[in-house]
Amino acid sequence: MKVLKFGAVWCSGCLVMKPVWKKLEEENPWLETKYFDIDEQEELAEEYHVEDYPCFIFLDKKGEEIARFYGEISQEKLQQKIDELKDK
């Protein structure tokens, strides 16, 4: 599973989520994540139809979207979703 994380340096919610994702990535070393700054990669944000920030798009092994979250999400809720989707 892969998670695409979209945000910006000026986005307060993105700054709040940064340490949450750092902890999740440490606890789930198999999880592939990639961060995209929307000011630098506008085309990619448009391609994925990102409407708000922060945005977290979960992709399966084939690269198909299987879940999406916007805003500040608790570490517990994200971990629950990761556990639920990890075999996809």
Stockholm file with secondary structure:
# STOCKHOLM 1.0

chainA/1-88         MKVLKFGAVWCSGCLVMKPVWKKLEEENPWLETKYFDIDEQEELAEEYHVEDYPCFIFLDKKGEEIARFYGEISQEKLQQKIDELKDK
#=GR chainA/1-88 SS CEEEEEECTTCHHHHHHHHHHHHHHHHCTTCEEEEEETTTCHHHHHHTTCCSSSEEEEECTTSCEEEEEESCCCHHHHHHHHHHHTTC
#=GC SS_cons        CEEEEEECTTCHHHHHHHHHHHHHHHHCTTCEEEEEETTTCHHHHHHTTCCSSSEEEEECTTSCEEEEEESCCCHHHHHHHHHHHTTC
//
